[in-house]
Amino acid sequence: MSISNSKDLLIKATVGKYAVGAFNVTSIIQMVAIIEAAEEVNSPVIIQTSVSPAKQLTPELFGVAFRFLAQNSSVPVALQLDHCSDIDFCKRCVDAGYTSIMIDASKETLKNNIQMTKTVVDYTRTKGNASIEGELGTVGGVEDQIRVVESDVELCDPLMAVKFVNETSLDNLAPAIGTAHGIYKTRNPKIDILRLKNISESVNGLSIVAPLVVHGGTGLSELVVKELIAVGGSKFNVSTELKYAWIDAANEYIKTYGSKYNPVKMNQLQMDAAKKVVFYWIKLLGSAKKG
């Protein structure tokens, strides 16, 4: 249908009171599975790569595969780099065809975070229509092998969110509200829904300036997800759940068919497992039939 950037998808989601799933991949096969799932239920979708797989396969390869798949897809698809603190690598991904970039300088001082984020924003404005996501506050857990311990987690201040958005001119904001990457250590993690509501009202109260992103989707209850969408969450990142489904499917193949050495069959089992995860999240986020 079209090659999209995340902001275009998220503005529609914010207005429509639904959210778009952003699914982290480590291979081209996973990209195919996620887009196929989105097409089956007519949902917009965001493909994400963390820095490690992007470096392993190269941004250029992901960019070419994305362009081919998106141009031939019946739904809008965006390709986003997730949690990158390297400005030069952000620029390389923009040049390679990524349509959305997350520059994550959240561990820096506010001044440095603003400066680094604005540098990437300014670069992309000269290169086309890529959208930029920034993070304010710090999200706990493990993402791309980088651990943020609980004592270092800092929630986003709504007033600072306005300053951050205004001074960087970023497109999408990922505020820290208590979610975490990886698997939650408790069944009922403390998510500050009211904080997200206040940030939404402060940043997007008069018009949608920067749609809001929720990191750490895996493990959140359905009720919490729906409450977060209701107060402005328009993009949910899903990574850990897909990793588990992908590797569990490979283990199941080896246990059941290990002596047959049929990688195509194993790939298909893994794709089917990934699609189940995507179907679940699309239904929960309410993005089906919004493509």
Summary of the structure (lengths in Angstrom):
residues: 291
radius of gyration: 18.0
end to end distance: 9.0
largest distance: 61.5
contacts: 1075
relative contact order: 0.17
helix: 50%
strand: 19%
